[in-house]
Amino acid sequence: MNSSNCTANPKRVAAGKRNRAKRGEITTAGLEQLRQAALIRKPWVHSTGPRTSAGKARSAANGLARSEGGASVRGARREAAALQSLFADLAAARRALLS
């Protein structure tokens, strides 16, 4: 639960750590078994994705969480379009004042 609007329950975190210590590390055979189970069940087929605008915004921000560069290409284009719109509005206002 690493979301900004909720905190992890410390009891659940401790229980998860104890359970991981009991089970030990995942072996390559265990990892392959998990992979095969996922391929059989195909959970991505039934996934609907975020439905609310807040969920869509969180999902869109996922890719930017660990990015090392500046804004994404899509974000940079959005900012450039906003600047172009601002410049057009300023030019229209200037033309209106001069005429």
KARA-V662949 format. One record per residue. N is the residue number from 1. SS is DSSP state (hx for helix, st for strand, lp for the rest). D_CENTER is the distance of its C-alpha to the mean C-alpha in whole Angstrom. Layout:
<<N,SS,D_CENTER> <N,SS,D_CENTER>>
This chain:
<<1,lp,13> <2,lp,12> <3,lp,11> <4,lp,12> <5,lp,15> <6,lp,16> <7,lp,18> <8,lp,19> <9,lp,22> <10,hx,24> <11,hx,26> <12,hx,24> <13,hx,22> <14,hx,26> <15,hx,27> <16,hx,24> <17,hx,25> <18,hx,29> <19,hx,28> <20,hx,26> <21,hx,29> <22,hx,32> <23,hx,30> <24,lp,30> <25,lp,28> <26,lp,26> <27,lp,29> <28,hx,29> <29,hx,30> <30,hx,28> <31,hx,25> <32,hx,27> <33,hx,28> <34,hx,24> <35,hx,23> <36,hx,26> <37,hx,25> <38,hx,22> <39,hx,24> <40,hx,26> <41,hx,24> <42,lp,21> <43,hx,19> <44,hx,16> <45,hx,19> <46,hx,19> <47,lp,15> <48,lp,15> <49,lp,11> <50,lp,11> <51,lp,14> <52,lp,14> <53,hx,13> <54,hx,11> <55,hx,9> <56,hx,8> <57,hx,8> <58,hx,5> <59,hx,4> <60,hx,5> <61,hx,4> <62,hx,2> <63,hx,5> <64,hx,7> <65,lp,7> <66,lp,10> <67,lp,11> <68,lp,15> <69,lp,16> <70,lp,16> <71,lp,14> <72,lp,13> <73,hx,15> <74,hx,14> <75,hx,14> <76,hx,17> <77,hx,19> <78,hx,18> <79,hx,20> <80,hx,22> <81,hx,23> <82,hx,23> <83,hx,26> <84,hx,28> <85,hx,28> <86,hx,29> <87,hx,32> <88,hx,33> <89,hx,33> <90,hx,35> <91,hx,37> <92,hx,38> <93,hx,39> <94,hx,41> <95,hx,43> <96,hx,44> <97,hx,45> <98,hx,47> <99,lp,49>>
